[in-house]
Amino acid sequence: MSVDTYEIATSGQNLSNTFTLASNGILVDIAITPLPPAPARRPGGIFEPYKKEEEEKKRDRKKITVTVTIDNKKYTESIIVQGRPDLTVDDVNVDVTPTDDKPTIKVTVK
């Protein structure tokens, strides 16, 4: 049996916007915001079939904003994810490396 540290840190509250408190005292806020669809692309040519479903999926965009609070100072990092209509906080990985002036925040999506 493995221990899920994310589950422990969030007390099982996996919402679209959730606060987590890690053991080292770093408060992390993850917000997922839908964005307007990306502009539609035209089909590639007469020899390339147009796949409407795939194109619609690619147009779906979400903005992931991570706000990290260390010693009452807030630091923010954002990325835009495309083609993930069912994206949740469970799919987002945040790695924070504290430094002397500004922490390094790495946001990845599973």
Secondary structure as the mmCIF struct_conf table of DSSP 4:
data_model
#
loop_
_struct_conf.conf_type_id
_struct_conf.id
_struct_conf.beg_label_comp_id
_struct_conf.beg_label_asym_id
_struct_conf.beg_label_seq_id
_struct_conf.end_label_comp_id
_struct_conf.end_label_asym_id
_struct_conf.end_label_seq_id
HELX_RH_AL_P HELX_RH_AL_P1 THR A 5 THR A 10
TURN_TY1_P TURN_TY1_P1 SER A 11 GLY A 12
BEND BEND1 SER A 16 SER A 16
STRN STRN1 ASN A 17 LEU A 21
TURN_TY1_P TURN_TY1_P2 SER A 23 ASN A 24
BEND BEND2 GLY A 25 GLY A 25
STRN STRN2 LEU A 27 LEU A 35
HELX_LH_PP_P HELX_LH_PP_P1 PRO A 36 PRO A 43
TURN_TY1_P TURN_TY1_P3 ILE A 46 PHE A 47
BEND BEND3 GLU A 48 GLU A 48
HELX_RH_AL_P HELX_RH_AL_P2 LYS A 52 ARG A 59
STRN STRN3 ARG A 61 ILE A 70
TURN_TY1_P TURN_TY1_P4 ASP A 71 ASN A 72
STRN STRN4 LYS A 73 GLN A 82
BEND BEND4 GLY A 83 GLY A 83
TURN_TY1_P TURN_TY1_P5 PRO A 85 ASP A 86
HELX_RH_3T_P HELX_RH_3T_P1 VAL A 89 ASP A 91
STRN STRN5 VAL A 92 THR A 97
BEND BEND5 ASP A 100 LYS A 102
STRN STRN6 THR A 104 VAL A 109
#
